Structures are given as structure tokens and as C-alpha cells.
């Protein structure tokens, strides 16, 4: 999997602002995990209001 150019730009800005060290890298990775967890929880808790995707075949019911 390759990262998008936007991620490289954001990473470069983060390194310029916060510097480059193992602690900063670990804190940024931890922040990414937290954002992913929050996003997943919001999607999961939003309920089952979404319809299932179909394959394009007619359903016989």
C-alpha cells in the first residue's frame, strides 16, 4: 500500500513544526490510532439506517 502525496506533505509539515525524534513519531502514530478509533466508533454507533448494497441482480422474495 502506498501513501498519498497529501500524507507526505502533512508528514513533512509535522516534522518541520515538531522536529524529528522517536517520541514525536510515537505521539503522531498514537494520535492517528485515536482518530481511527473515534471514526470507527462513530460509524458503528450511527446505527443500521443504511441499506445493504446489492449486486445488481433482482431479488426474488
RONUBA-960603 format. One record per atom (N, C-alpha, C): residue number from 1; atom name; x, z, y. Coordinates in nm, 4 decimals. Layout:
<atom><num>NUM</num><atomo>CA</atomo><u>X</u><w>Z</w><v>Y</v></atom>
...
END
This chain:
<atom><num>1</num><atomo>N</atomo><u>0.0843</u><w>0.0000</w><v>-0.1168</v></atom>
<atom><num>1</num><atomo>CA</atomo><u>0.0000</u><w>0.0000</w><v>0.0000</v></atom>
<atom><num>1</num><atomo>C</atomo><u>0.0894</u><w>0.0000</w><v>0.1238</v></atom>
<atom><num>2</num><atomo>N</atomo><u>0.0547</u><w>-0.0805</w><v>0.2195</v></atom>
<atom><num>2</num><atomo>CA</atomo><u>0.1343</u><w>-0.0878</w><v>0.3411</v></atom>
<atom><num>2</num><atomo>C</atomo><u>0.0566</u><w>-0.0303</w><v>0.4579</v></atom>
<atom><num>3</num><atomo>N</atomo><u>0.1272</u><w>0.0304</w><v>0.5474</v></atom>
<atom><num>3</num><atomo>CA</atomo><u>0.0638</u><w>0.0894</w><v>0.6651</v></atom>
<atom><num>3</num><atomo>C</atomo><u>0.0427</u><w>-0.0184</w><v>0.7701</v></atom>
<atom><num>4</num><atomo>N</atomo><u>-0.0597</u><w>-0.0005</w><v>0.8480</v></atom>
<atom><num>4</num><atomo>CA</atomo><u>-0.0881</u><w>-0.0968</w><v>0.9533</v></atom>
<atom><num>4</num><atomo>C</atomo><u>0.0099</u><w>-0.0778</w><v>1.0689</v></atom>
<atom><num>5</num><atomo>N</atomo><u>0.0261</u><w>-0.1806</w><v>1.1508</v></atom>
<atom><num>5</num><atomo>CA</atomo><u>0.1151</u><w>-0.1672</w><v>1.2669</v></atom>
<atom><num>5</num><atomo>C</atomo><u>0.0721</u><w>-0.0550</w><v>1.3614</v></atom>
<atom><num>6</num><atomo>N</atomo><u>-0.0568</u><w>-0.0258</w><v>1.3659</v></atom>
<atom><num>6</num><atomo>CA</atomo><u>-0.1041</u><w>0.0825</w><v>1.4528</v></atom>
<atom><num>6</num><atomo>C</atomo><u>-0.0441</u><w>0.2148</w><v>1.4090</v></atom>
<atom><num>7</num><atomo>N</atomo><u>-0.0353</u><w>0.2374</w><v>1.2779</v></atom>
<atom><num>7</num><atomo>CA</atomo><u>0.0235</u><w>0.3620</w><v>1.2290</v></atom>
<atom><num>7</num><atomo>C</atomo><u>0.1706</u><w>0.3725</w><v>1.2661</v></atom>
<atom><num>8</num><atomo>N</atomo><u>0.2416</u><w>0.2621</w><v>1.2646</v></atom>
<atom><num>8</num><atomo>CA</atomo><u>0.3817</u><w>0.2641</w><v>1.3047</v></atom>
<atom><num>8</num><atomo>C</atomo><u>0.3962</u><w>0.2973</w><v>1.4523</v></atom>
<atom><num>9</num><atomo>N</atomo><u>0.3068</u><w>0.2444</w><v>1.5343</v></atom>
<atom><num>9</num><atomo>CA</atomo><u>0.3113</u><w>0.2734</w><v>1.6780</v></atom>
<atom><num>9</num><atomo>C</atomo><u>0.2794</u><w>0.4199</w><v>1.7032</v></atom>
<atom><num>10</num><atomo>N</atomo><u>0.1754</u><w>0.4712</w><v>1.6362</v></atom>
<atom><num>10</num><atomo>CA</atomo><u>0.1383</u><w>0.6131</w><v>1.6521</v></atom>
<atom><num>10</num><atomo>C</atomo><u>0.2524</u><w>0.7022</w><v>1.6051</v></atom>
<atom><num>11</num><atomo>N</atomo><u>0.3151</u><w>0.6665</w><v>1.4933</v></atom>
<atom><num>11</num><atomo>CA</atomo><u>0.4286</u><w>0.7446</w><v>1.4439</v></atom>
<atom><num>11</num><atomo>C</atomo><u>0.5449</u><w>0.7436</w><v>1.5409</v></atom>
<atom><num>12</num><atomo>N</atomo><u>0.5720</u><w>0.6289</w><v>1.6008</v></atom>
<atom><num>12</num><atomo>CA</atomo><u>0.6816</u><w>0.6197</w><v>1.6976</v></atom>
<atom><num>12</num><atomo>C</atomo><u>0.6522</u><w>0.7039</w><v>1.8213</v></atom>
<atom><num>13</num><atomo>N</atomo><u>0.5274</u><w>0.7016</w><v>1.8670</v></atom>
<atom><num>13</num><atomo>CA</atomo><u>0.4900</u><w>0.7830</w><v>1.9830</v></atom>
<atom><num>13</num><atomo>C</atomo><u>0.5015</u><w>0.9318</w><v>1.9481</v></atom>
<atom><num>14</num><atomo>N</atomo><u>0.4552</u><w>0.9686</w><v>1.8277</v></atom>
<atom><num>14</num><atomo>CA</atomo><u>0.4659</u><w>1.1082</w><v>1.7847</v></atom>
<atom><num>14</num><atomo>C</atomo><u>0.6100</u><w>1.1547</w><v>1.7775</v></atom>
<atom><num>15</num><atomo>N</atomo><u>0.6976</u><w>1.0682</w><v>1.7257</v></atom>
<atom><num>15</num><atomo>CA</atomo><u>0.8393</u><w>1.1036</w><v>1.7194</v></atom>
<atom><num>15</num><atomo>C</atomo><u>0.8995</u><w>1.1154</w><v>1.8583</v></atom>
<atom><num>16</num><atomo>N</atomo><u>0.8575</u><w>1.0298</w><v>1.9494</v></atom>
<atom><num>16</num><atomo>CA</atomo><u>0.9105</u><w>1.0349</w><v>2.0856</v></atom>
<atom><num>16</num><atomo>C</atomo><u>0.8647</u><w>1.1619</w><v>2.1571</v></atom>
<atom><num>17</num><atomo>N</atomo><u>0.7405</u><w>1.2026</w><v>2.1329</v></atom>
<atom><num>17</num><atomo>CA</atomo><u>0.6861</u><w>1.3188</w><v>2.2026</v></atom>
<atom><num>17</num><atomo>C</atomo><u>0.7349</u><w>1.4491</w><v>2.1405</v></atom>
<atom><num>18</num><atomo>N</atomo><u>0.7286</u><w>1.4581</w><v>2.0075</v></atom>
<atom><num>18</num><atomo>CA</atomo><u>0.7576</u><w>1.5843</w><v>1.9395</v></atom>
<atom><num>18</num><atomo>C</atomo><u>0.8973</u><w>1.5923</w><v>1.8806</v></atom>
<atom><num>19</num><atomo>N</atomo><u>0.9684</u><w>1.4818</w><v>1.8760</v></atom>
<atom><num>19</num><atomo>CA</atomo><u>1.1003</u><w>1.4810</w><v>1.8153</v></atom>
<atom><num>19</num><atomo>C</atomo><u>1.0916</u><w>1.4543</w><v>1.6663</v></atom>
<atom><num>20</num><atomo>N</atomo><u>1.2075</u><w>1.4497</w><v>1.6028</v></atom>
<atom><num>20</num><atomo>CA</atomo><u>1.2131</u><w>1.4206</w><v>1.4600</v></atom>
<atom><num>20</num><atomo>C</atomo><u>1.2769</u><w>1.5399</w><v>1.3898</v></atom>
<atom><num>21</num><atomo>N</atomo><u>1.1979</u><w>1.6067</w><v>1.3072</v></atom>
<atom><num>21</num><atomo>CA</atomo><u>1.2503</u><w>1.7149</w><v>1.2251</v></atom>
<atom><num>21</num><atomo>C</atomo><u>1.1592</u><w>1.7312</w><v>1.1049</v></atom>
<atom><num>22</num><atomo>N</atomo><u>1.2071</u><w>1.8014</w><v>1.0057</v></atom>
<atom><num>22</num><atomo>CA</atomo><u>1.1270</u><w>1.8229</w><v>0.8854</v></atom>
<atom><num>22</num><atomo>C</atomo><u>1.0017</u><w>1.9026</w><v>0.9168</v></atom>
<atom><num>23</num><atomo>N</atomo><u>1.0123</u><w>2.0002</w><v>1.0064</v></atom>
<atom><num>23</num><atomo>CA</atomo><u>0.8966</u><w>2.0820</w><v>1.0433</v></atom>
<atom><num>23</num><atomo>C</atomo><u>0.7891</u><w>1.9965</w><v>1.1108</v></atom>
<atom><num>24</num><atomo>N</atomo><u>0.8283</u><w>1.9125</w><v>1.2045</v></atom>
<atom><num>24</num><atomo>CA</atomo><u>0.7325</u><w>1.8268</w><v>1.2741</v></atom>
<atom><num>24</num><atomo>C</atomo><u>0.6659</u><w>1.7315</w><v>1.1763</v></atom>
<atom><num>25</num><atomo>N</atomo><u>0.7451</u><w>1.6737</w><v>1.0856</v></atom>
<atom><num>25</num><atomo>CA</atomo><u>0.6896</u><w>1.5824</w><v>0.9850</v></atom>
<atom><num>25</num><atomo>C</atomo><u>0.5877</u><w>1.6541</w><v>0.8980</v></atom>
<atom><num>26</num><atomo>N</atomo><u>0.6205</u><w>1.7736</w><v>0.8527</v></atom>
<atom><num>26</num><atomo>CA</atomo><u>0.5285</u><w>1.8506</w><v>0.7690</v></atom>
<atom><num>26</num><atomo>C</atomo><u>0.4014</u><w>1.8877</w><v>0.8440</v></atom>
<atom><num>27</num><atomo>N</atomo><u>0.4140</u><w>1.9248</w><v>0.9707</v></atom>
<atom><num>27</num><atomo>CA</atomo><u>0.2959</u><w>1.9594</w><v>1.0500</v></atom>
<atom><num>27</num><atomo>C</atomo><u>0.2061</u><w>1.8374</w><v>1.0706</v></atom>
<atom><num>28</num><atomo>N</atomo><u>0.2663</u><w>1.7200</w><v>1.0939</v></atom>
<atom><num>28</num><atomo>CA</atomo><u>0.1866</u><w>1.5985</w><v>1.1120</v></atom>
<atom><num>28</num><atomo>C</atomo><u>0.1176</u><w>1.5585</w><v>0.9816</v></atom>
<atom><num>29</num><atomo>N</atomo><u>0.1863</u><w>1.5718</w><v>0.8699</v></atom>
<atom><num>29</num><atomo>CA</atomo><u>0.1235</u><w>1.5422</w><v>0.7409</v></atom>
<atom><num>29</num><atomo>C</atomo><u>0.0088</u><w>1.6394</w><v>0.7135</v></atom>
<atom><num>30</num><atomo>N</atomo><u>0.0287</u><w>1.7660</w><v>0.7450</v></atom>
<atom><num>30</num><atomo>CA</atomo><u>-0.0774</u><w>1.8648</w><v>0.7278</v></atom>
<atom><num>30</num><atomo>C</atomo><u>-0.1975</u><w>1.8344</w><v>0.8155</v></atom>
<atom><num>31</num><atomo>N</atomo><u>-0.1728</u><w>1.7914</w><v>0.9387</v></atom>
<atom><num>31</num><atomo>CA</atomo><u>-0.2827</u><w>1.7552</w><v>1.0281</v></atom>
<atom><num>31</num><atomo>C</atomo><u>-0.3596</u><w>1.6352</w><v>0.9727</v></atom>
<atom><num>32</num><atomo>N</atomo><u>-0.2889</u><w>1.5411</w><v>0.9137</v></atom>
<atom><num>32</num><atomo>CA</atomo><u>-0.3550</u><w>1.4259</w><v>0.8520</v></atom>
<atom><num>32</num><atomo>C</atomo><u>-0.4443</u><w>1.4680</w><v>0.7366</v></atom>
<atom><num>33</num><atomo>N</atomo><u>-0.3957</u><w>1.5599</w><v>0.6534</v></atom>
<atom><num>33</num><atomo>CA</atomo><u>-0.4773</u><w>1.6103</w><v>0.5427</v></atom>
<atom><num>33</num><atomo>C</atomo><u>-0.6025</u><w>1.6798</w><v>0.5942</v></atom>
<atom><num>34</num><atomo>N</atomo><u>-0.5890</u><w>1.7582</w><v>0.6997</v></atom>
<atom><num>34</num><atomo>CA</atomo><u>-0.7039</u><w>1.8283</w><v>0.7556</v></atom>
<atom><num>34</num><atomo>C</atomo><u>-0.8068</u><w>1.7287</w><v>0.8088</v></atom>
<atom><num>35</num><atomo>N</atomo><u>-0.7617</u><w>1.6260</w><v>0.8808</v></atom>
<atom><num>35</num><atomo>CA</atomo><u>-0.8548</u><w>1.5249</w><v>0.9319</v></atom>
<atom><num>35</num><atomo>C</atomo><u>-0.9256</u><w>1.4527</w><v>0.8182</v></atom>
<atom><num>36</num><atomo>N</atomo><u>-0.8520</u><w>1.4193</w><v>0.7121</v></atom>
<atom><num>36</num><atomo>CA</atomo><u>-0.9140</u><w>1.3537</w><v>0.5968</v></atom>
<atom><num>36</num><atomo>C</atomo><u>-1.0162</u><w>1.4449</w><v>0.5300</v></atom>
<atom><num>37</num><atomo>N</atomo><u>-0.9851</u><w>1.5714</w><v>0.5174</v></atom>
<atom><num>37</num><atomo>CA</atomo><u>-1.0772</u><w>1.6669</w><v>0.4564</v></atom>
<atom><num>37</num><atomo>C</atomo><u>-1.2048</u><w>1.6806</w><v>0.5390</v></atom>
<atom><num>38</num><atomo>N</atomo><u>-1.1897</u><w>1.6917</w><v>0.6696</v></atom>
<atom><num>38</num><atomo>CA</atomo><u>-1.3070</u><w>1.7029</w><v>0.7574</v></atom>
<atom><num>38</num><atomo>C</atomo><u>-1.3926</u><w>1.5774</w><v>0.7469</v></atom>
<atom><num>39</num><atomo>N</atomo><u>-1.3307</u><w>1.4605</w><v>0.7480</v></atom>
<atom><num>39</num><atomo>CA</atomo><u>-1.4046</u><w>1.3346</w><v>0.7375</v></atom>
<atom><num>39</num><atomo>C</atomo><u>-1.4801</u><w>1.3275</w><v>0.6056</v></atom>
<atom><num>40</num><atomo>N</atomo><u>-1.4142</u><w>1.3633</w><v>0.4960</v></atom>
<atom><num>40</num><atomo>CA</atomo><u>-1.4799</u><w>1.3593</w><v>0.3651</v></atom>
<atom><num>40</num><atomo>C</atomo><u>-1.5971</u><w>1.4570</w><v>0.3596</v></atom>
<atom><num>41</num><atomo>N</atomo><u>-1.5798</u><w>1.5760</w><v>0.4132</v></atom>
<atom><num>41</num><atomo>CA</atomo><u>-1.6878</u><w>1.6750</w><v>0.4120</v></atom>
<atom><num>41</num><atomo>C</atomo><u>-1.8078</u><w>1.6274</w><v>0.4933</v></atom>
<atom><num>42</num><atomo>N</atomo><u>-1.7826</u><w>1.5659</w><v>0.6081</v></atom>
<atom><num>42</num><atomo>CA</atomo><u>-1.8922</u><w>1.5158</w><v>0.6908</v></atom>
<atom><num>42</num><atomo>C</atomo><u>-1.9685</u><w>1.4071</w><v>0.6159</v></atom>
<atom><num>43</num><atomo>N</atomo><u>-1.8969</u><w>1.3178</w><v>0.5507</v></atom>
<atom><num>43</num><atomo>CA</atomo><u>-1.9623</u><w>1.2095</w><v>0.4763</v></atom>
<atom><num>43</num><atomo>C</atomo><u>-2.0415</u><w>1.2658</w><v>0.3590</v></atom>
<atom><num>44</num><atomo>N</atomo><u>-1.9835</u><w>1.3590</w><v>0.2856</v></atom>
<atom><num>44</num><atomo>CA</atomo><u>-2.0507</u><w>1.4166</w><v>0.1696</v></atom>
<atom><num>44</num><atomo>C</atomo><u>-2.1743</u><w>1.4951</w><v>0.2118</v></atom>
<atom><num>45</num><atomo>N</atomo><u>-2.1632</u><w>1.5737</w><v>0.3186</v></atom>
<atom><num>45</num><atomo>CA</atomo><u>-2.2740</u><w>1.6584</w><v>0.3617</v></atom>
<atom><num>45</num><atomo>C</atomo><u>-2.3808</u><w>1.5844</w><v>0.4405</v></atom>
<atom><num>46</num><atomo>N</atomo><u>-2.3569</u><w>1.4573</w><v>0.4723</v></atom>
<atom><num>46</num><atomo>CA</atomo><u>-2.4549</u><w>1.3837</w><v>0.5521</v></atom>
<atom><num>46</num><atomo>C</atomo><u>-2.5802</u><w>1.3508</w><v>0.4728</v></atom>
<atom><num>47</num><atomo>N</atomo><u>-2.5791</u><w>1.3780</w><v>0.3447</v></atom>
<atom><num>47</num><atomo>CA</atomo><u>-2.6996</u><w>1.3623</w><v>0.2642</v></atom>
<atom><num>47</num><atomo>C</atomo><u>-2.7053</u><w>1.2297</w><v>0.1914</v></atom>
<atom><num>48</num><atomo>N</atomo><u>-2.8155</u><w>1.2118</w><v>0.1214</v></atom>
<atom><num>48</num><atomo>CA</atomo><u>-2.8334</u><w>1.0911</w><v>0.0421</v></atom>
<atom><num>48</num><atomo>C</atomo><u>-2.9265</u><w>0.9917</w><v>0.1079</v></atom>
<atom><num>49</num><atomo>N</atomo><u>-2.9188</u><w>0.9762</w><v>0.2369</v></atom>
<atom><num>49</num><atomo>CA</atomo><u>-3.0063</u><w>0.8854</w><v>0.3079</v></atom>
<atom><num>49</num><atomo>C</atomo><u>-2.9634</u><w>0.7400</w><v>0.2954</v></atom>
<atom><num>50</num><atomo>N</atomo><u>-2.8530</u><w>0.7158</w><v>0.2337</v></atom>
<atom><num>50</num><atomo>CA</atomo><u>-2.8030</u><w>0.5802</w><v>0.2234</v></atom>
<atom><num>50</num><atomo>C</atomo><u>-2.8561</u><w>0.5144</w><v>0.0965</v></atom>
<atom><num>51</num><atomo>N</atomo><u>-2.8803</u><w>0.3879</w><v>0.1049</v></atom>
<atom><num>51</num><atomo>CA</atomo><u>-2.9296</u><w>0.3147</w><v>-0.0111</v></atom>
<atom><num>51</num><atomo>C</atomo><u>-2.8120</u><w>0.2652</w><v>-0.0939</v></atom>
<atom><num>52</num><atomo>N</atomo><u>-2.8370</u><w>0.2501</w><v>-0.2221</v></atom>
<atom><num>52</num><atomo>CA</atomo><u>-2.7323</u><w>0.2025</w><v>-0.3119</v></atom>
<atom><num>52</num><atomo>C</atomo><u>-2.7108</u><w>0.0537</w><v>-0.2903</v></atom>
<atom><num>53</num><atomo>N</atomo><u>-2.5874</u><w>0.0103</w><v>-0.3057</v></atom>
<atom><num>53</num><atomo>CA</atomo><u>-2.5579</u><w>-0.1318</w><v>-0.2935</v></atom>
<atom><num>53</num><atomo>C</atomo><u>-2.5994</u><w>-0.2023</w><v>-0.4215</v></atom>
<atom><num>54</num><atomo>N</atomo><u>-2.6518</u><w>-0.3193</w><v>-0.4066</v></atom>
<atom><num>54</num><atomo>CA</atomo><u>-2.6933</u><w>-0.3979</w><v>-0.5234</v></atom>
<atom><num>54</num><atomo>C</atomo><u>-2.5945</u><w>-0.5107</w><v>-0.5434</v></atom>
<atom><num>55</num><atomo>N</atomo><u>-2.5977</u><w>-0.5659</w><v>-0.6629</v></atom>
<atom><num>55</num><atomo>CA</atomo><u>-2.5058</u><w>-0.6743</w><v>-0.6954</v></atom>
<atom><num>55</num><atomo>C</atomo><u>-2.5626</u><w>-0.8102</w><v>-0.6605</v></atom>
<atom><num>56</num><atomo>N</atomo><u>-2.6802</u><w>-0.8142</w><v>-0.6062</v></atom>
<atom><num>56</num><atomo>CA</atomo><u>-2.7402</u><w>-0.9403</w><v>-0.5693</v></atom>
<atom><num>56</num><atomo>C</atomo><u>-2.8409</u><w>-0.9906</w><v>-0.6721</v></atom>
<atom><num>57</num><atomo>N</atomo><u>-2.8443</u><w>-0.9242</w><v>-0.7882</v></atom>
<atom><num>57</num><atomo>CA</atomo><u>-2.9411</u><w>-0.9614</w><v>-0.8917</v></atom>
<atom><num>57</num><atomo>C</atomo><u>-3.0732</u><w>-0.8909</w><v>-0.8660</v></atom>
<atom><num>58</num><atomo>N</atomo><u>-3.1780</u><w>-0.9543</w><v>-0.9042</v></atom>
<atom><num>58</num><atomo>CA</atomo><u>-3.3110</u><w>-0.8945</w><v>-0.8884</v></atom>
<atom><num>58</num><atomo>C</atomo><u>-3.3267</u><w>-0.7783</w><v>-0.9864</v></atom>
<atom><num>59</num><atomo>N</atomo><u>-3.3872</u><w>-0.6709</w><v>-0.9391</v></atom>
<atom><num>59</num><atomo>CA</atomo><u>-3.4126</u><w>-0.5567</w><v>-1.0270</v></atom>
<atom><num>59</num><atomo>C</atomo><u>-3.5474</u><w>-0.5755</w><v>-1.0940</v></atom>
<atom><num>60</num><atomo>N</atomo><u>-3.5498</u><w>-0.5478</w><v>-1.2213</v></atom>
<atom><num>60</num><atomo>CA</atomo><u>-3.6739</u><w>-0.5567</w><v>-1.2988</v></atom>
<atom><num>60</num><atomo>C</atomo><u>-3.7237</u><w>-0.4145</w><v>-1.3243</v></atom>
<atom><num>61</num><atomo>N</atomo><u>-3.8175</u><w>-0.3679</w><v>-1.2419</v></atom>
<atom><num>61</num><atomo>CA</atomo><u>-3.8710</u><w>-0.2340</w><v>-1.2645</v></atom>
<atom><num>61</num><atomo>C</atomo><u>-4.0196</u><w>-0.2313</w><v>-1.2456</v></atom>
END
